[in-house]
Amino acid sequence: MKRMEKWKKRLRILGPGLLYAGAAIGVSHLVQSTRAGANFGFELASIILAANALKYPFFRFAPLYTAATGENMIRAYERLGKWAVWLFLGVTLASMFVLQAGVTLVTAGLLGQIIGGSFSVHLLAFWLLVTVLILLAAGKYHLLDGLIKYVMVLLVVSLFAAVFIAISKIHPQEIHWFFHDFSFKNPAHLAFLIAFIGWMPAPLDVSVWQSLWTEAKNRSLRKKLNWRESLTDFHTGYVVTIITALAFLTLGALVMHEKGKSFESGSIAFAGQLIDLFTSTIGNRTFWIIAIAAFTTMFSTTITCFDAYTRVTDETVRILRHVEKHSARLQWIWMLLLFAGTMAILLFFSQNMKHMVDFATTLSFVLAPVIAWLNYMVITAKNVPADVRPGRFMRLYALASLVLLTGFSVFYLYWRFV
């Protein structure tokens, strides 16, 4: 009985970390990780682990700061100066509509494959966004917090069922092609790698989202999570993102590698091709397993991104305008603005979606050191309790990661423009 109560308590504190996982496990996992496996076998598995290791300190600092101080990261940036808040707002506005449109388009494509018929992808995207709007308006954080736990369970179960089936279909003599030469001298390979790392496991500004969700979780529980509870929640979500990235890469390597087929550009065609490639190899009976895993992945990303962008823009603008009180009316305005902006991109610029997504991922890659540095400055500030500030090892780890992230960004800018 005591053990059951202990587990219930652990489940109750989970939320922001799983929402982070829901936001992270999207294009970077379903699309990019699967493509990495399809093109290079298991060769880029080390890149997944390296990217997660490099960004880990800066994702960790955000929920830790909020748990220790009660402030979200945007409030923390304000302590550094208004310039930091303006900088973060610029990063957000540069990518929010493109990212939301990108994940919604892929989700709509998968929905089209599941329900069949000749529905327009734009119509499906519209109804998806309406559904997200209604769910978030009606349930707010409570519904999102409860929903994401079921979504994550459904995702993990269906995804690993697909992986185990794929493994059982592989013959030992086929293992020789599981690795394929990746060349840093190949511009196409390098461009893919940059986009891959940019959103693996997620853009670093998602750390700010998690701090806002931690703040909302505290209001929901009517008590403040302590920093140990917050880290438990964070690590749960972070481990889930790593495992699912490797699982999608495994599916790509086992099912799609050396098939000699390229991805379609249209979202419904792409979704159909993705599901067909899996089911044709693993077995047609697995259609629903693959379809549910893929759709669950993208729907969780669609709803968490929509919620996060609304929270971020509302909080940032209120700070810049020196408005302390939350306004439900203002939140509705941001939700409707995000809805309208996303639909505008889908209706008028979807033909260039690939280029826009590449731009957003590359922007995340280049600006990662900036967000990383801001997060480091915040967690080492004097207003953070001494027992929560990173120790010597974590500081050295963070600084080494910051140097590497900066080096990668400088290298990319030199390679791209010089």
Backbone hydrogen bonds, N-H to C=O, Kabsch-Sander energy under -0.5 kcal/mol:
donor,donor_aa,acceptor,acceptor_aa,energy
5,E,1,M,-2.2
6,K,2,K,-2.1
7,W,3,R,-2.2
8,K,4,M,-2.3
9,K,5,E,-2.1
10,R,6,K,-2.0
11,L,7,W,-2.5
12,R,8,K,-2.0
13,I,9,K,-1.4
14,L,10,R,-0.8
19,L,15,G,-2.5
20,Y,16,P,-2.3
21,A,17,G,-2.0
22,G,18,L,-2.7
23,A,19,L,-2.2
24,A,20,Y,-2.6
25,I,21,A,-3.0
26,G,24,A,-2.1
29,H,26,G,-0.6
30,L,26,G,-2.5
31,V,26,G,-0.7
31,V,27,V,-0.9
32,Q,27,V,-2.9
33,S,28,S,-0.9
34,T,29,H,-1.0
35,R,31,V,-2.5
36,A,32,Q,-2.5
37,G,33,S,-2.1
38,A,34,T,-2.5
39,N,35,R,-2.7
40,F,36,A,-2.4
41,G,37,G,-1.6
42,F,178,F,-3.2
43,E,40,F,-2.0
45,A,42,F,-1.7
46,S,43,E,-0.6
48,I,44,L,-1.7
49,L,45,A,-1.9
50,A,46,S,-2.5
51,A,47,I,-3.0
52,N,48,I,-2.1
53,A,49,L,-2.2
54,L,50,A,-2.8
55,K,51,A,-2.0
56,Y,52,N,-1.2
58,F,55,K,-0.5
59,F,55,K,-1.8
60,R,56,Y,-2.6
61,F,57,P,-2.0
62,A,58,F,-0.7
64,L,60,R,-1.5
65,Y,61,F,-2.5
66,T,62,A,-2.1
67,A,63,P,-2.4
68,A,64,L,-1.9
69,T,65,Y,-2.4
70,G,66,T,-2.4
76,A,72,N,-1.6
77,Y,73,M,-2.5
78,E,74,I,-1.7
79,R,75,R,-1.0
79,R,76,A,-0.6
80,L,76,A,-0.8
80,L,77,Y,-1.0
81,G,77,Y,-1.2
84,A,81,G,-1.3
85,V,81,G,-0.9
86,W,82,K,-2.7
87,L,83,W,-2.5
88,F,84,A,-2.2
89,L,85,V,-2.5
90,G,86,W,-2.4
91,V,87,L,-2.2
92,T,88,F,-2.4
93,L,89,L,-2.8
94,A,90,G,-1.8
95,S,91,V,-0.8
95,S,92,T,-0.9
96,M,92,T,-2.5
99,L,95,S,-3.1
100,Q,96,M,-2.5
101,A,97,F,-2.3
102,G,98,V,-2.5
103,V,99,L,-2.5
104,T,100,Q,-2.0
105,L,101,A,-2.4
106,V,102,G,-1.9
107,T,103,V,-2.1
108,A,104,T,-2.7
109,G,105,L,-2.1
110,L,106,V,-2.1
111,L,107,T,-2.4
112,G,108,A,-2.4
113,Q,109,G,-1.5
114,I,110,L,-1.8
115,I,111,L,-2.6
116,G,112,G,-1.4
124,L,120,S,-2.3
125,A,121,V,-2.3
126,F,122,H,-2.3
127,W,123,L,-2.3
128,L,124,L,-2.2
129,L,125,A,-2.5
130,V,126,F,-2.2
131,T,127,W,-2.3
132,V,128,L,-2.5
133,L,129,L,-2.6
134,I,130,V,-2.5
135,L,131,T,-2.6
136,L,132,V,-2.5
137,A,133,L,-2.2
138,A,134,I,-2.6
139,G,135,L,-2.7
140,K,136,L,-1.4
142,H,139,G,-0.7
143,L,139,G,-1.4
144,L,140,K,-1.7
145,D,141,Y,-3.1
146,G,142,H,-2.0
147,L,143,L,-3.1
148,I,144,L,-2.2
149,K,145,D,-0.7
150,Y,146,G,-1.0
151,V,147,L,-2.3
152,M,148,I,-2.5
153,V,149,K,-1.7
154,L,150,Y,-2.5
155,L,151,V,-2.6
156,V,152,M,-2.7
157,V,153,V,-2.5
158,S,154,L,-2.2
159,L,155,L,-2.7
160,F,156,V,-2.4
161,A,157,V,-1.8
162,A,158,S,-1.8
163,V,159,L,-2.1
164,F,160,F,-2.5
165,I,161,A,-1.9
166,A,162,A,-2.3
167,I,163,V,-2.5
168,S,164,F,-2.0
169,K,165,I,-0.9
169,K,166,A,-0.7
170,I,167,I,-1.2
174,E,171,H,-2.2
175,I,172,P,-1.6
177,W,174,E,-1.5
178,F,175,I,-1.9
179,F,176,H,-0.5
180,H,40,F,-1.1
184,F,182,F,-0.5
186,N,183,S,-1.0
190,L,186,N,-2.5
191,A,187,P,-2.6
192,F,188,A,-2.1
193,L,189,H,-2.3
194,I,190,L,-2.2
195,A,191,A,-2.0
196,F,192,F,-2.6
197,I,193,L,-2.7
198,G,194,I,-2.3
199,W,195,A,-1.2
200,M,197,I,-1.4
206,V,203,P,-2.1
207,S,204,L,-1.8
208,V,205,D,-0.9
209,W,205,D,-1.0
210,Q,206,V,-2.1
211,S,207,S,-1.5
212,L,208,V,-1.7
213,W,209,W,-2.3
214,T,210,Q,-2.4
215,E,211,S,-1.9
216,A,212,L,-2.1
217,K,213,W,-2.6
218,N,214,T,-2.1
219,R,215,E,-1.7
220,S,216,A,-2.3
221,L,217,K,-2.6
222,R,218,N,-1.1
223,K,218,N,-1.5
225,L,223,K,-0.5
230,S,226,N,-2.4
231,L,227,W,-2.0
232,T,228,R,-2.0
233,D,229,E,-2.2
234,F,230,S,-2.5
235,H,231,L,-3.0
236,T,232,T,-1.8
237,G,233,D,-1.9
238,Y,234,F,-2.6
239,V,235,H,-2.6
240,V,236,T,-1.9
241,T,237,G,-1.9
242,I,238,Y,-1.7
243,I,239,V,-2.6
244,T,240,V,-2.5
245,A,241,T,-1.8
246,L,242,I,-2.1
247,A,243,I,-2.0
248,F,244,T,-2.6
249,L,245,A,-2.2
250,T,246,L,-2.2
251,L,247,A,-2.3
252,G,248,F,-2.4
253,A,249,L,-2.6
254,L,250,T,-3.0
255,V,251,L,-2.5
256,M,251,L,-0.6
256,M,252,G,-1.4
257,H,252,G,-1.2
258,E,38,A,-0.9
259,K,256,M,-1.8
270,F,266,G,-3.0
271,A,267,S,-2.7
272,G,268,I,-2.7
273,Q,269,A,-2.5
274,L,270,F,-2.6
275,I,271,A,-2.5
276,D,272,G,-2.9
277,L,273,Q,-2.5
278,F,274,L,-1.5
279,T,275,I,-2.8
280,S,276,D,-2.7
281,T,277,L,-0.8
281,T,278,F,-0.5
282,I,278,F,-3.3
283,G,279,T,-1.9
286,T,283,G,-1.8
287,F,284,N,-1.7
290,I,286,T,-2.6
291,A,287,F,-3.1
292,I,288,W,-2.5
293,A,289,I,-2.3
294,A,290,I,-2.6
295,F,291,A,-2.8
296,T,292,I,-2.7
297,T,293,A,-1.8
298,M,294,A,-2.0
299,F,295,F,-3.0
300,S,296,T,-2.1
301,T,297,T,-1.3
302,T,298,M,-2.5
303,I,299,F,-2.5
304,T,300,S,-2.0
305,C,301,T,-2.4
306,F,302,T,-1.8
307,D,303,I,-2.1
308,A,304,T,-2.6
309,Y,305,C,-2.8
310,T,306,F,-1.7
311,R,307,D,-2.2
312,V,308,A,-3.1
313,T,309,Y,-2.3
314,D,310,T,-2.0
315,E,311,R,-2.7
316,T,312,V,-2.8
317,V,313,T,-2.3
318,R,314,D,-2.0
319,I,315,E,-2.1
320,L,316,T,-2.3
321,R,317,V,-1.9
322,H,319,I,-1.0
323,V,318,R,-3.1
324,E,322,H,-0.6
331,Q,327,S,-2.1
332,W,328,A,-2.1
333,I,329,R,-1.9
334,W,330,L,-2.2
335,M,331,Q,-2.4
336,L,332,W,-2.7
337,L,333,I,-2.3
338,L,334,W,-2.4
339,F,335,M,-2.3
340,A,336,L,-2.7
341,G,337,L,-2.8
342,T,338,L,-2.4
343,M,339,F,-2.3
344,A,340,A,-2.3
345,I,341,G,-1.9
346,L,342,T,-2.2
347,L,343,M,-2.5
348,F,344,A,-2.4
349,F,345,I,-2.2
352,N,349,F,-1.6
353,M,350,S,-1.5
356,M,352,N,-2.2
357,V,353,M,-3.0
358,D,354,K,-2.5
359,F,355,H,-2.1
360,A,356,M,-2.5
361,T,357,V,-2.8
362,T,358,D,-2.4
363,L,359,F,-2.5
364,S,360,A,-2.1
365,F,361,T,-1.9
366,V,362,T,-2.6
367,L,363,L,-2.5
368,A,364,S,-0.8
370,V,367,L,-0.7
371,I,367,L,-1.8
372,A,368,A,-2.6
373,W,369,P,-2.5
374,L,370,V,-2.2
375,N,371,I,-2.5
376,Y,372,A,-2.1
377,M,373,W,-2.5
378,V,374,L,-2.1
379,I,375,N,-2.1
380,T,376,Y,-1.3
381,A,378,V,-1.2
384,V,381,A,-1.3
388,V,385,P,-1.8
389,R,385,P,-1.5
395,R,391,G,-2.4
396,L,392,R,-2.4
397,Y,393,F,-2.7
398,A,394,M,-2.7
399,L,395,R,-2.8
400,A,396,L,-2.5
401,S,397,Y,-2.3
402,L,398,A,-2.6
403,V,399,L,-2.4
404,L,400,A,-2.2
405,L,401,S,-2.9
406,T,402,L,-2.4
407,G,403,V,-2.4
408,F,404,L,-2.6
409,S,405,L,-2.1
410,V,406,T,-2.6
411,F,407,G,-2.5
412,Y,408,F,-2.4
413,L,409,S,-2.5
414,Y,410,V,-2.4
415,W,411,F,-3.0
416,R,412,Y,-3.0
417,F,413,L,-2.3
418,V,414,Y,-2.0
